[in-house]
Amino acid sequence: MSAGPSVKGQRRRLALAGVAGAVSKGRDFTRRALRDWGWAGTETSEDTLLLVSELLTNASLHGGGCRELVLTAGDALLIEVCDGTTTLPTRRQAPRHGLPGGHGLYVVDRLSDRWGTRLLEHGKAVWAEIDASRLVSGTASEH
């Protein structure tokens, strides 16, 4: 199962440069898109909101701030968070148990089916994909 013909290829953009509460606004934006695309109300849709939060938080803390959140529907939901630095994210060897921080990319890796980065003219995009079949059925991915 994948996104229906009316959903496939739809793209939504949320400008976040200089916006206070970017993480909260991005989650709300994503929640509305998932509902509109028929992908709400599953365990995977809740995981998607956490994934968006992690990507936006990382951009806020380590990427010079969030510039834009882009969601694209297709055979997978593509989530892109654009920030203002060209410094690529690096995953720590092992999260420090009991200490805050350092877990974000582990969460991204665990919740997404694929993720990566691409350089932009004035920064980078960190992207993650979730297969549409998981959003429809709510089944968990095995990583």
Secondary structure, DSSP 4 states (H G I P E B T S, - for coil): ----TTTTT-EEEEE-TT-TTHHHHHHHHHHHHHHHTT--SSHHHHHHHHHHHHHHHHHHHHSSSEEEEEEE-SSEEEEEEEES--PPP---SS--TTSSSS-HHHHHHHH-SEEEEEEETTEEEEEEEEEHHHHHH-PPP--
